[in-house]
């Protein structure tokens, strides 16, 4: 198995979580009753942990102090091969106080500028043997070390090197496969004012020239990413629609996934598109808070994050989960009206979609006209749809049992005796409702009309 070496700065992330139900008598601030204190490796340590969870062979190269926080970091990095030199600065510690799912405050310790650390011969030896490198720069000086920079510049000519930069860090070495700033970092580094995609593109072009990299892949949060190769046109890679309260770690997930795909031989466009999907899936599964989950987020179809996670987050906030179902073969105005009406009944809409085999059993061998993956992607692209679940059975009963929506919606051409799932919905206190049916708008009619025009 090939080895990915993560080079960069590590920090200790601490989450103090609890509930807040009252204000302090001393000041108008919430009192958080602490339920849990969690510690994990951040920065390059998080990148290494993500790659390790992906089943990749990973080695972390960094510097550590000899303080208590570094001891906690070593514990948090258990199971990951680690080669480190001495740090001449305290371990950075970032502590977040959380009430429920909301961050109340964050305070930082040991995050003042640090001197450029020395690198050991063993550190350089591990990096030199890498099959791919992720540079996770968090502005602590390691990436400015001349010996390390020389080695990374040499490696960039023969293996994928992905550089995740930091505003306080050193510039990437020339020739790296990709540099992955976020939008704010790129605009600031290029001296561009915010201005949508045109400003992002101008920033990427300036940075590509300045850094002399093979590409700049600019991450834009909910808007996906902009990939600009040294030779070729820029490409916008949209992100799937998700709901995420905590975006911490999304950039690390993106850089790690991009490196994996480049190492596996994908081109820039394919690798960046996969990295966008991976970052979205990471956030849909709860971000860094979901790292301790036993099972990683499953992707039901390409580009469709787990609808179950979306529904769970809505429930945690006390919201209403709405679901509807059907084949949705050849989307038409009747479908759009039903979906819009359903979404208006709650706080998220999950579509239960018949698989291709299920559609064939219900509609005949000539159907579906469009495969399940494309049908799901079309549905997911609609603003009113928050998630898609594909089911194999003839009825949605099994998937509804898993999802347990508060409201189940069907078109008004159905009667209750034609909806056997209505009794199932009632069993957990849910409701089944219909929305107006729009005659003369159907997939069958649309397919017939298309056949007439060849």
N, C-alpha and C positions, 0 to 999 in steps of 0.2 A: 504494500500500500504506500502511496506517495505521502510525503510529509509536508504539511503546511506550517511554516514558522511564523508566529506572531511576534513582532518586534514593537515595543513601545512602552508607554507609561501606564502603570497600574495605580488604582486608587481604591479605597475602601468605601463602598456604599452601605450606609446603615439606614434601615427603615424602622421607625418606631410607630407602630400602628395601634389604633384603639378606637374608641367611640367618644363623641363630644355631644353632650346633652345639656350642658349648662355653661354659663359665663362665669369667669373668675370674679370674685368680689373685689379684687384689687384693681382690676382694669377690665375694659370691655373686650376681653379676648376669650376664646373658647378654652375650656378645660378638657384635655384629652385624657381619658382613663386608659392607660396603656394595657393592651392585651398581648402584644408580641413585639419582640425586638429581633429583627433579621439583619444579617450581614452577608454581603456577597462581594466578589471582586468586580470592580468596574474598570472602564477604559480597556486597555489591551487584555486585561484579565477576563472581561466579559466576552470579547471577541474569541478568545481561546476556549472559553466554556461553551459558547454557541457552536463552534466547530467540533468540539468534543461530543456534544449532544447530537450533532449530525452524523456521528460515526466516523469522523475523519481522524487520521493520525496527526496530532498537533503538538507543537513544542513552543513554549512561551519563553521569550528572551527579554529580560527587563532588568531594572535595578531596584533594590529594596533597602530600606533603612533597617535599624536594629531596634525600633521602638515597638510598643505594644500593638499598634495598628498593623505593622508589618507581620507580626505573629498571627494576628487574626486573618490577614490576607493569605498567608501560607495555608492556614486551615481551610479557607474558602476555596483555595485552588487545589485542594486535594484531588489526586487522580490525573492531574495535568502535568506532564514533564516540564520542569522549570529550571532554567539556567539564568542566574542573575549575578550581577556585580553589586558593589556597595553604592548606596545613594548618599549624597552629601546634604540631603534635605529631609525634613520630616515627611512621613507618609501622608498624602492628602486624604482627608476623610470628609465625605459629603453625607450629611445626616438629614433625612426628611422625616417630618412629623406628619402622620396621616390620620385623618378622622374618617373612618369608613373608606370610601374609594377616593377621597379628596385630599390632596396635599395642603396642609395648613401653612407650613413654613419649611424652609431648608436653611441649614447653616453649615458653613465650610470651615474646616480647620486644616492648617498646613498647606494652603493653596497659594502661598506667595511665590513669586518667581524663584526658580531653583537654578543653581549653577549647572553647567554642562558636565554630566558625570563621565567617568572613565569607563571604558569597556574592556573586558578581560579577553584573553586569547580563547578561552573556552566559549564565551558568548559569540565571538566571531566565527569560531569553528562550526557551531550549531547553525548559524545563519547561512554559512557557505554551503552546507549540505542540503539546504532546503530545495524542495521541488516547486514551491510557490511561497511568497512572502506577503503578509499583510502588515503594513506599517500603521499602527494605531497611535497617532501623535496626540497627546493631551497637554502639550505645552510645557513639559517638565524638563526639557533640554536634551533628552537622549538622542533624538533625531538630528541634533546639531553636532554630534561627536564626529570628528573628521574621519577616523578609521572606519566607523560604521557606515558613513556616507559613501566612502570610496567603495566599500564592499557592495553596498546596495546598488550603486551605479554600475558595477561590473555585472552583478546578477541580473539587472534589468534587461541586459542585452540577450539573455538566453532563457529566462523563466518569467512567469507572470509575477509582477510586483504591483500590488494595489496599495495606494497611499491615501489614508484617511487623514486629512490635514487638520491643524488647529490654528486659530488666529494668533496664538502666542508661540507657535512652533516654527521650526525651520521650513523653508521651501522644500518641496519634493526634489529628489535628485532627477536629472534629466533621463528620459527614456523609459520611465515606469509605464506599465500597461494602462493604468487608469489612476486618476486622482479624483477623490469623491467628496468635495466640499458640499455643505448644504447651501441653500439659496442665500441665506443671510451672510454666511462666510464668504461666498463667492462674490456677492455684490460689494461687500466691504473691501475684500482684497483687490478687486478690480476698479474700485472707485466709482461704482455705478449706483445711481439712486434706484430704489424700487420702481418697477414699471412693467410688471407682467413678464410674459415670455420674451418680448424683444429685449428687455433689460437683462434677463437671464442669459440669453444667447450672446449678447455683447460681452457680458462678463466671462462666459465660458471661452469665447474667442480670445479675449485678452489673456486669460490665464493659460490657455493652451500654448500661446506664444511665449509667455513668461516662463512657464515651467518646462517647456520642451518635452512634454509627456506624449505618449501615443494617443491618449484621449483624456478628456475631462468628462466625468459623469456627475452632473449636478443634481442633487436630490432636492425635491420640492414638496416634501410632506404629502398631503392629501392629493396633490397634483401630479405625483409620480416622480419622474426623473427626466432630465435632458441629457442625452448622450451625444457628445461631439468628438468624432475621431479626428486625428491629424489630417487624414485624407478622406474626404467624403462629407456628406450633408449631416446636419444635426437631426436627431430624432427625438421626439417627445414620446415617452413611455408612460401612459396613464396608469394610475393606481386604482385597484378595485375599491369600491365604496365600502368603508367600514366605519364603525363607531369606536373610538378609542379615547379614553380619558387620560391615559398616561403614555406618552410617546417616547419615554426614556428607553434608550437602547436600540431604537429603530435604525439609526445610522450605523451602529456596530453590526446589526443583523444584515444590513444592506452590503457593507464592505466584505463581511465574511462570505456571504452567498455569492457575490460577484467573483471573488477569488476562486471559490470552489468551481464555478462554472467555467471560468477561464482556464483553470487547471485541467478540467475535463475536456477541453478542446473546443468549447463554444466560441463563436465570434462575439464581438462586443455587443451588438444589438440583442442577440439571444440571451447572453449572460446578464445584461442589464435588465432586460425584461423579467427574467427569472428572479433577479435580486429584488425588484420592485414587488413582485408577488410574495416573495419570502418575507420581506419587511412587513407587508400588509398582514400576512398570516400570523406573524409574530405578535403584532399589535392586537389582532382579533382574538388571539389566545390569552390576552392579558398582559403582553409585554414582559418586562422583567419579573412582574409578580407571578407570571405563569411558568417561570423556569422550573419550579419545583413540581409541576404537574407530572404525573406518572407517564401520561401519553402525550406526544406532541400533537399539535393541531392537525386534523385531517382535512384534506382538500377534496370535497365531493366531486367537483369537476374543475377543469382548468380555469384558474382565475376567479373561483368562487370560494371565498373564505367560509369557514364553518358557520352555518346559520344557527346552529345550536348555541355557539358562544355569543352571537349577537342577541339571541333571545334571552340568554341568561343575564347578560348585562342590563337589558331593559327591565327584567324582573327585579334585579337587585336595586334598581332605582324606583321601584314601585310602579313601573309602567305597564301598559297593556300590550300583550303580544297578539297580533292578528295573523291569521294564516288563510290562504286560499289554495286551490289546487286545480290541476288539469293538465292537458297535453300541450297546449300553447304551441301548436304546430302552425306555422305561418301567422305571426302576430298581426292583428288587425285592430281597427278602431274599437270594436266591441271588447276585445281583451283590455285595451288601454283604459277604457272607461271603467271596467270592472276593477282593475287593479288600483286606479286612482280612488275609486269609491271605498275600496277595502282599506287602503292606507289611511284614509281619513278617519277610520274608526279607532285607531290606537296609536301606539308609539313606535311600532315597527311592523313591517309586513314580510312574512316568510312565505314563499311560493313552494308548494309541494308539487313536484314535476314528475309525470310519468316517464319512466325510462323508455328506450326504444322498443324493447321486447314487450313491455306493458302496453305501449301504444299499438303495436301490431296485433296483439290479442284483442284489443278493444275496437280497433278501427279497420283491421284488415292488413294484408301483406304489402299493400302499396303505401302504407303509412308507417312511420312518420315521413314527411317530406324533408324535414330538417332534423339532424341528429340531436341527441340529448345535450351534448356538450355545447353546440351552437345555440340551441334553444335556451339553455341556462345562461349563457353569456349575454344573449339578447335581453333576457329578463333582468339580469343583474345590472345591465347598463341603464335601466330605467330609474329615474330619480325616486319613484315611489316604491321600489323593491329593495329591501334590506338584506335579503338572503334567499338562497335557493337550496332545496333539499330534493335530490333525485331518489325516487323509490321504484322498486322492481315489481311490486305486487299489482294486482288489478285494481285495488282500492287503496286509498291513503291511510287506512286504519293503523297500520303498524308504525308508520312515520309520525302520525298524529299522536300515538301513544308515547313516543319519545319526546316530541316537541311540546305537547300539552298546551296548545294555544288558549288564550282567554276567549277569543272570538274566531269562529270558523265561517268563512264567507263563500257563498256560491252565487252564480247568476240567477236571476229571478225566474228562469224557465224551469227550475227544479221545484218539486214539492218535497215536503219533509219525508213522505214515505218513500221517496226516491233517494234519500240520503241516509243510508244505514249508519254512517259515521256520526249522525246527530246524537244518537243515544250515547255513543262513546264520549263525545264532547261534554255531554251533561254529567258524565260520571265523575269528572273532576271539577265540576262547577262552571264549566265554560258554556258559551252560548253559540248557537248556529243561526246565522242571519242570511238573507238574500239581498242582493242589490239589483237595480233595474236591468232587465234583459233587453238587448237591442237587436230586433229582428233584422233579417237580410244582411247580417254581418256574421259570417262563419268561415272557418277554414275550408270547408267543403265547397262553398260557393266561390271563394277566392281561388281555390285550386282549379275548379271548373272553368272559371273565366281565364285563368292563365293558360289552360290547355287549348283554348280556342284561338289564342294569339301565338301559339307555337312556342 
